[in-house]
Amino acid sequence: MAEVSISGDTHPILQDDYASEWMGIEVLALDDGHATIRMTLRQEMLNGFGMAHGGMIFAFGDTAFALACNPADPQAGAADSITVASGVDINFLKPAFRGQVLTAVANRRASTGRSGLYDVQIYAADPGAVPDSTASPAGGAPTETIPGQLPADIAGTPLQGELIAEFRGRSRTISKK
């Protein structure tokens, strides 16, 4: 079932992540190497042209990247290390606007040794086109979000929205110190 709030119980790196909390990020799904998150664009996230500030889109993609890179439940011995960005690229494809709901889908593409490669697709949709993660089909359990995929509507059809940005992250696992 999807988590709809940020807390240390959802993922340890979010426990003190005040930037993600301010942005209103919801964690929809987590799995090893995958994460799906969303947020709604607010007025203070816009630039002077009235569209989403590129830094907000970047920060949103970076949060999905971090969640996909770091296990929610580190195994014994791995608790002393963290995975961080060694470099990233972002391509902005279309603008997003106030009130739109952004969804980021992060997936690991490759991992070898202490290095990894991740792709994050960021989509924008109007609020009515995005399922409420607390809504349930015909009174049943909420529709489950599959890690690394876009959320689905009540019938289970994945919502596409518009692809607004492609984020590629290169990771490196380092000592926590």
Backbone as CSV, one residue per row, in Angstrom:
resi,resn,N_x,N_y,N_z,CA_x,CA_y,CA_z,C_x,C_y,C_z
1,MET,0.840,-1.172,0.000,0.000,0.000,0.000,0.889,1.241,0.000
2,ALA,0.476,2.294,-0.656,1.274,3.514,-0.781,1.329,4.283,0.530
3,GLU,2.495,4.836,0.803,2.658,5.759,1.924,2.318,7.145,1.395
4,VAL,1.639,7.945,2.178,1.244,9.262,1.700,1.777,10.376,2.587
5,SER,2.777,10.083,3.385,3.370,11.134,4.196,4.857,10.881,4.314
6,ILE,5.559,11.939,4.653,6.990,11.814,4.851,7.246,11.632,6.330
7,SER,7.937,10.573,6.666,8.331,10.338,8.053,9.507,9.387,8.046
8,GLY,10.171,9.291,9.183,11.271,8.353,9.300,10.819,6.925,9.076
9,ASP,9.524,6.647,9.276,9.000,5.301,9.059,8.914,4.962,7.577
10,THR,8.747,5.961,6.720,8.658,5.721,5.286,10.035,5.427,4.719
11,HIS,11.006,6.258,5.030,12.378,6.072,4.583,13.277,6.866,5.514
12,PRO,14.337,6.254,6.036,15.180,6.940,7.025,15.762,8.275,6.548
13,ILE,16.065,8.420,5.261,16.669,9.678,4.821,15.676,10.842,4.851
14,LEU,14.394,10.549,4.960,13.399,11.614,5.001,13.142,12.134,6.418
15,GLN,13.654,11.442,7.415,13.378,11.809,8.802,13.733,13.265,9.095
16,ASP,14.861,13.742,8.620,15.282,15.124,8.848,15.414,15.903,7.537
17,ASP,14.675,15.498,6.514,14.737,16.157,5.203,13.682,17.267,5.161
18,TYR,14.077,18.431,5.657,13.142,19.547,5.757,12.796,20.132,4.391
19,ALA,13.687,20.020,3.419,13.394,20.515,2.073,12.252,19.706,1.450
20,SER,12.335,18.379,1.531,11.271,17.537,0.966,9.957,17.738,1.712
21,GLU,10.045,17.949,3.009,8.836,18.220,3.792,8.198,19.532,3.343
22,TRP,9.019,20.584,3.175,8.507,21.880,2.720,7.863,21.760,1.343
23,MET,8.466,20.948,0.482,7.933,20.776,-0.861,6.629,19.979,-0.869
24,GLY,6.315,19.299,0.224,5.072,18.529,0.294,5.139,17.221,-0.460
25,ILE,6.313,16.625,-0.508,6.495,15.381,-1.257,5.807,14.221,-0.548
26,GLU,5.085,13.441,-1.339,4.445,12.212,-0.864,5.196,11.031,-1.462
27,VAL,5.499,10.057,-0.644,6.122,8.826,-1.123,4.996,7.866,-1.486
28,LEU,4.942,7.473,-2.746,3.893,6.564,-3.211,4.341,5.122,-3.205
29,ALA,5.617,4.884,-3.537,6.110,3.511,-3.591,7.624,3.500,-3.485
30,LEU,8.134,2.496,-2.788,9.576,2.299,-2.629,9.907,0.836,-2.817
31,ASP,11.033,0.582,-3.455,11.551,-0.766,-3.587,13.041,-0.605,-3.884
32,ASP,13.771,-1.696,-3.800,15.202,-1.643,-4.064,15.457,-1.106,-5.467
33,GLY,16.076,0.075,-5.555,16.404,0.662,-6.844,15.278,1.422,-7.509
34,HIS,14.157,1.586,-6.826,12.995,2.243,-7.429,12.293,3.122,-6.400
35,ALA,11.725,4.219,-6.877,10.901,5.084,-6.031,9.911,5.836,-6.908
36,THR,8.731,6.076,-6.366,7.724,6.892,-7.022,7.226,7.889,-5.985
37,ILE,7.294,9.191,-6.330,6.876,10.249,-5.415,6.013,11.254,-6.165
38,ARG,5.332,12.125,-5.398,4.578,13.192,-6.049,4.486,14.410,-5.151
39,MET,4.166,15.534,-5.775,3.925,16.786,-5.056,3.070,17.686,-5.939
40,THR,2.439,18.662,-5.309,1.628,19.645,-6.024,2.404,20.955,-6.094
41,LEU,2.440,21.567,-7.266,3.145,22.835,-7.441,2.357,23.964,-6.790
42,ARG,3.025,24.675,-5.881,2.435,25.816,-5.189,3.007,27.113,-5.767
43,GLN,2.365,28.223,-5.461,2.773,29.521,-5.990,4.232,29.839,-5.695
44,GLU,4.700,29.530,-4.481,6.083,29.857,-4.117,7.111,28.959,-4.800
45,MET,6.667,28.025,-5.628,7.562,27.157,-6.387,7.708,27.617,-7.839
46,LEU,7.099,28.760,-8.168,7.083,29.245,-9.542,8.156,30.305,-9.761
47,ASN,8.591,30.429,-11.017,9.543,31.481,-11.374,8.785,32.717,-11.855
48,GLY,9.509,33.705,-12.337,8.904,34.952,-12.790,8.042,34.818,-14.030
49,PHE,8.098,33.702,-14.715,7.254,33.457,-15.885,5.961,32.728,-15.515
50,GLY,5.788,32.431,-14.226,4.575,31.755,-13.775,4.588,30.255,-14.002
51,MET,5.765,29.702,-14.245,5.883,28.247,-14.405,6.820,27.709,-13.327
52,ALA,6.834,26.403,-13.164,7.667,25.788,-12.130,9.115,26.220,-12.294
53,HIS,9.722,26.632,-11.203,11.139,26.997,-11.194,11.946,25.728,-11.471
54,GLY,12.950,25.826,-12.326,13.770,24.664,-12.660,14.406,24.031,-11.441
55,GLY,14.750,24.844,-10.453,15.340,24.315,-9.223,14.369,23.440,-8.444
56,MET,13.077,23.747,-8.528,12.064,22.923,-7.848,11.940,21.568,-8.544
57,ILE,11.948,21.594,-9.864,11.861,20.340,-10.623,13.104,19.498,-10.344
58,PHE,14.274,20.151,-10.321,15.517,19.444,-10.041,15.486,18.833,-8.640
59,ALA,15.103,19.620,-7.631,15.064,19.123,-6.253,14.089,17.954,-6.120
60,PHE,12.964,18.040,-6.809,11.975,16.959,-6.784,12.571,15.676,-7.377
61,GLY,13.216,15.793,-8.534,13.859,14.631,-9.156,14.983,14.080,-8.288
62,ASP,15.716,14.973,-7.629,16.821,14.563,-6.766,16.322,13.760,-5.565
63,THR,15.166,14.116,-5.040,14.594,13.347,-3.922,14.233,11.938,-4.372
64,ALA,13.606,11.815,-5.548,13.280,10.473,-6.065,14.552,9.661,-6.276
65,PHE,15.578,10.296,-6.810,16.879,9.658,-7.032,17.454,9.152,-5.711
66,ALA,17.464,9.989,-4.684,18.010,9.606,-3.376,17.248,8.435,-2.775
67,LEU,15.929,8.446,-2.920,15.127,7.349,-2.371,15.404,6.032,-3.098
68,ALA,15.617,6.099,-4.403,15.908,4.887,-5.170,17.310,4.353,-4.867
69,CYS,18.243,5.252,-4.531,19.646,4.870,-4.289,19.889,4.256,-2.915
70,ASN,19.094,4.644,-1.941,19.346,4.245,-0.554,18.251,3.314,-0.059
71,PRO,18.607,2.133,0.426,17.587,1.195,0.890,16.822,1.745,2.088
72,ALA,15.518,1.506,2.111,14.682,1.956,3.228,15.023,1.192,4.497
73,ASP,15.544,-0.008,4.343,15.913,-0.837,5.492,17.316,-1.404,5.239
74,PRO,18.361,-0.617,5.578,19.726,-1.082,5.287,20.035,-2.408,5.971
75,GLN,20.748,-3.266,5.265,21.154,-4.551,5.825,22.329,-4.347,6.767
76,ALA,22.579,-5.331,7.597,23.693,-5.259,8.551,24.981,-4.922,7.829
77,GLY,25.747,-3.985,8.362,27.001,-3.579,7.765,26.850,-2.442,6.781
78,ALA,25.665,-2.306,6.153,25.435,-1.233,5.192,24.963,0.044,5.869
79,ALA,24.638,-0.018,7.148,24.141,1.157,7.862,25.217,2.225,8.027
80,ASP,26.481,1.873,7.826,27.571,2.839,7.966,27.891,3.551,6.656
81,SER,27.113,3.274,5.597,27.364,3.921,4.315,26.080,4.559,3.793
82,ILE,26.261,5.534,2.931,25.141,6.200,2.264,25.478,6.295,0.779
83,THR,24.452,6.460,-0.031,24.672,6.640,-1.457,24.253,8.054,-1.818
84,VAL,25.169,8.767,-2.473,24.961,10.166,-2.827,25.157,10.351,-4.333
85,ALA,24.825,11.527,-4.812,25.017,11.840,-6.227,26.484,12.154,-6.495
86,SER,27.027,11.543,-7.538,28.359,11.925,-7.989,28.242,12.862,-9.189
87,GLY,27.068,12.906,-9.779,26.791,13.827,-10.880,25.392,13.592,-11.396
88,VAL,24.792,14.631,-11.931,23.437,14.515,-12.479,23.298,15.407,-13.707
89,ASP,22.363,15.045,-14.529,21.960,15.854,-15.682,20.451,15.925,-15.662
90,ILE,19.908,17.062,-16.081,18.462,17.165,-16.211,18.146,17.851,-17.528
91,ASN,17.130,17.357,-18.184,16.634,17.971,-19.413,15.191,18.377,-19.166
92,PHE,14.924,19.679,-19.296,13.572,20.199,-19.137,12.889,20.151,-20.497
93,LEU,11.760,19.460,-20.580,11.091,19.248,-21.850,9.880,20.149,-22.050
94,LYS,9.116,20.378,-20.973,7.903,21.199,-21.030,7.749,21.901,-19.696
95,PRO,7.045,23.033,-19.677,6.820,23.704,-18.400,5.691,23.036,-17.614
96,ALA,5.698,23.281,-16.312,4.604,22.852,-15.433,4.112,24.093,-14.708
97,PHE,2.859,24.070,-14.265,2.235,25.263,-13.736,1.589,25.022,-12.370
98,ARG,1.318,26.118,-11.690,0.709,26.086,-10.364,-0.523,25.176,-10.355
99,GLY,-0.601,24.359,-9.319,-1.734,23.456,-9.145,-1.546,22.102,-9.796
100,GLN,-0.603,21.990,-10.719,-0.384,20.684,-11.337,0.290,19.749,-10.340
101,VAL,0.019,18.482,-10.500,0.605,17.449,-9.650,1.763,16.817,-10.409
102,LEU,2.942,16.859,-9.785,4.121,16.247,-10.387,4.311,14.855,-9.812
103,THR,4.686,13.929,-10.653,5.026,12.569,-10.234,6.408,12.261,-10.776
104,ALA,7.283,11.775,-9.910,8.630,11.363,-10.327,8.740,9.858,-10.170
105,VAL,9.238,9.216,-11.202,9.424,7.773,-11.218,10.912,7.509,-11.414
106,ALA,11.563,6.962,-10.380,13.011,6.717,-10.411,13.284,5.228,-10.534
107,ASN,14.219,4.886,-11.405,14.597,3.488,-11.622,16.109,3.350,-11.770
108,ARG,16.657,2.343,-11.096,18.077,2.016,-11.276,18.254,1.377,-12.641
109,ARG,19.254,1.846,-13.367,19.566,1.284,-14.684,20.765,0.359,-14.614
110,ALA,21.728,0.686,-13.741,22.929,-0.135,-13.614,23.542,0.106,-12.248
111,SER,24.222,-0.919,-11.747,24.919,-0.799,-10.471,26.100,-1.754,-10.499
112,THR,27.271,-1.219,-10.168,28.459,-2.052,-10.098,29.381,-1.477,-9.040
113,GLY,29.798,-2.320,-8.116,30.652,-1.844,-7.028,29.950,-0.763,-6.234
114,ARG,30.589,0.389,-6.121,30.014,1.507,-5.369,29.332,2.537,-6.265
115,SER,29.208,2.262,-7.552,28.639,3.224,-8.498,27.322,2.730,-9.071
116,GLY,26.453,3.680,-9.392,25.168,3.333,-9.981,24.713,4.384,-10.966
117,LEU,23.735,4.020,-11.768,23.155,4.908,-12.761,21.637,4.810,-12.631
118,TYR,20.967,5.957,-12.518,19.520,6.010,-12.282,18.874,6.984,-13.253
119,ASP,17.685,6.642,-13.720,16.878,7.538,-14.535,15.623,7.906,-13.763
120,VAL,15.257,9.176,-13.839,14.046,9.675,-13.183,13.236,10.425,-14.236
121,GLN,12.007,9.984,-14.457,11.097,10.697,-15.341,10.148,11.501,-14.460
122,ILE,9.930,12.760,-14.833,9.044,13.637,-14.068,7.883,14.034,-14.969
123,TYR,6.673,13.775,-14.465,5.440,14.022,-15.202,4.619,15.094,-14.498
124,ALA,3.833,15.845,-15.273,2.893,16.819,-14.712,1.499,16.481,-15.207
125,ALA,0.536,16.572,-14.303,-0.861,16.310,-14.653,-1.740,17.305,-13.910
126,ASP,-2.879,17.604,-14.484,-3.837,18.451,-13.794,-4.399,17.675,-12.607
127,PRO,-4.784,18.371,-11.534,-5.191,17.685,-10.305,-6.269,16.618,-10.479
128,GLY,-7.252,16.832,-11.328,-8.327,15.854,-11.505,-7.887,14.579,-12.197
129,ALA,-6.710,14.586,-12.828,-6.228,13.419,-13.559,-5.366,12.507,-12.703
130,VAL,-5.161,12.880,-11.431,-4.284,12.113,-10.550,-5.121,11.442,-9.481
131,PRO,-4.957,10.126,-9.292,-5.755,9.449,-8.279,-5.328,9.881,-6.883
132,ASP,-6.305,9.985,-5.996,-6.014,10.237,-4.585,-5.504,8.932,-4.011
133,SER,-4.301,8.955,-3.431,-3.708,7.712,-2.934,-4.484,7.138,-1.764
134,THR,-5.418,7.914,-1.213,-6.233,7.379,-0.121,-7.582,6.884,-0.627
135,ALA,-7.866,7.122,-1.920,-9.151,6.682,-2.473,-9.128,5.183,-2.706
136,SER,-10.286,4.589,-2.634,-10.350,3.151,-2.838,-11.404,2.820,-3.885
137,PRO,-11.114,1.846,-4.740,-12.083,1.442,-5.752,-13.227,0.672,-5.115
138,ALA,-14.433,1.110,-5.352,-15.648,0.436,-4.876,-15.572,0.083,-3.392
139,GLY,-15.016,0.986,-2.608,-15.000,0.778,-1.163,-13.934,-0.177,-0.677
140,GLY,-13.080,-0.683,-1.570,-12.034,-1.622,-1.166,-10.783,-0.899,-0.720
141,ALA,-9.686,-1.599,-0.756,-8.401,-1.017,-0.359,-7.949,-0.002,-1.400
142,PRO,-7.115,0.983,-1.002,-6.594,1.946,-1.974,-5.839,1.235,-3.090
143,THR,-5.876,1.833,-4.294,-5.145,1.281,-5.423,-3.660,1.313,-5.104
144,GLU,-2.974,0.196,-5.291,-1.553,0.097,-4.965,-0.710,0.734,-6.070
145,THR,0.317,1.470,-5.655,1.277,2.029,-6.592,2.465,1.083,-6.672
146,ILE,2.870,0.755,-7.874,3.988,-0.163,-8.075,5.270,0.650,-8.131
147,PRO,6.282,0.294,-7.327,7.531,1.050,-7.345,8.115,1.131,-8.747
148,GLY,8.578,2.323,-9.108,9.204,2.515,-10.409,8.232,2.677,-11.545
149,GLN,6.925,2.792,-11.241,5.918,3.007,-12.275,5.023,4.163,-11.864
150,LEU,4.371,4.750,-12.861,3.405,5.810,-12.571,2.217,5.236,-11.816
151,PRO,1.603,6.031,-10.920,0.383,5.577,-10.251,-0.698,5.273,-11.283
152,ALA,-1.657,4.471,-10.886,-2.742,4.077,-11.783,-4.054,4.672,-11.301
153,ASP,-5.015,4.749,-12.212,-6.347,5.171,-11.801,-7.041,3.986,-11.134
154,ILE,-8.279,4.172,-10.732,-8.995,3.129,-9.986,-9.151,1.857,-10.816
155,ALA,-9.190,1.978,-12.135,-9.312,0.801,-12.997,-7.966,0.113,-13.198
156,GLY,-6.887,0.720,-12.666,-5.566,0.115,-12.799,-4.794,0.589,-14.020
157,THR,-5.329,1.552,-14.773,-4.645,2.075,-15.940,-3.610,3.111,-15.510
158,PRO,-2.327,2.936,-15.865,-1.313,3.915,-15.467,-1.616,5.295,-16.050
159,LEU,-1.453,6.313,-15.215,-1.650,7.683,-15.659,-0.355,8.190,-16.267
160,GLN,-0.436,8.809,-17.417,0.766,9.275,-18.085,1.098,10.721,-17.766
161,GLY,0.116,11.602,-17.697,0.439,13.010,-17.554,1.303,13.405,-18.739
162,GLU,2.017,14.512,-18.592,2.950,14.932,-19.626,4.349,14.825,-19.071
163,LEU,5.234,14.227,-19.824,6.630,14.146,-19.423,7.215,15.545,-19.521
164,ILE,7.673,16.093,-18.370,8.193,17.459,-18.383,9.704,17.510,-18.189
165,ALA,10.292,16.439,-17.642,11.744,16.450,-17.428,12.285,15.036,-17.334
166,GLU,13.513,14.882,-17.785,14.272,13.631,-17.658,15.508,13.946,-16.826
167,PHE,15.701,13.209,-15.752,16.796,13.412,-14.809,17.621,12.130,-14.821
168,ARG,18.926,12.242,-15.016,19.806,11.070,-14.951,20.828,11.327,-13.862
169,GLY,20.887,10.398,-12.909,21.804,10.548,-11.799,22.845,9.446,-11.755
170,ARG,24.059,9.836,-11.438,25.149,8.887,-11.208,25.408,8.873,-9.715
171,SER,25.423,7.699,-9.126,25.555,7.598,-7.666,26.898,7.012,-7.252
172,ARG,27.222,7.280,-6.000,28.437,6.708,-5.399,28.134,6.405,-3.947
173,THR,28.443,5.200,-3.513,28.263,4.821,-2.116,29.536,5.180,-1.350
174,ILE,29.357,5.912,-0.252,30.471,6.411,0.533,30.244,6.091,2.015
175,SER,31.272,6.272,2.810,31.186,6.092,4.258,30.316,7.207,4.838
176,LYS,29.480,6.875,5.798,28.563,7.836,6.401,29.295,8.922,7.180
177,LYS,30.365,8.567,7.863,31.181,9.450,8.707,30.334,10.325,9.539
